[in-house]
Amino acid sequence: MSGNKLTALERNIVACRRCPELRAYCAQIARTRKRAYRDQTYWGKPVPAFGDDDARVLIVGLAPGAHGSNRTGRMFTGDASGVWLYRALYRAGFANQPDQRDRDDGLELHDALISAALRCAPPGNKPSPEQLRRCAPYLESEVMQLTRLAVVVALGAIGTRAAVGALQGAGFRFAGVPRFAHGAESTAIGPHARVTLLSSYHPSRQNTNTGVLTEPMLDAIFARARALAGAAPS
Ligand code: SF4
């Protein structure tokens, strides 16, 4: 986080033990490590949101990668998905640099907070419905604490479902039934604000290596998010 508002929540997330099977899996990955990262100390704990705690744009991904965020301790850092995401955020003016490596690389987000449906890496990147249900209150809390929230960019079908649930849990009501499609938009009306849910294909290797998602497609999502949220803060 760039400020203090979410710090208590961040601490709760890092200390969470609601899914013993995921905690055991992440700890085991952190012990065994990947050959390329043998000299590194893995984070191995639940990963909190990263970015601007007064953001107008919330980005919701799937879950930490076993050797990505579970290694670095920062959302979308240390794997191929993060390379695509942070480059796109930089081009749209939400990040101060296009590259990400670890938590000491100087990367800062402005007007954007990156979170996820699940905070612990699940085996095979496949969380169970029960694990998603247990983790959902964290995203809901973040939605409630982002008092200037205007846009939620949801990555993938699971990210979209998690974002819908978090908005509804925070008191937002959708005008219609939100659907997942690249570029699909839904409006959610809250107690004090109107939020646009904007869905995107997830920048996973599965999508980027096959051309399902291209960099211009991802750029279009964040250009739209920028337009919906308003001009970049000076
Ligand atoms: S996935 Fe979420 S609910 Fe489960 S242990 Fe990790 S942080 Fe806690």
Residues whose N, C-alpha, C, O or C-beta is under 5 A from the ligand:
A	BS01	SF4	I13 C16 R17 R18 C19 P46 L118 R119 C120 Q131 R134 C135
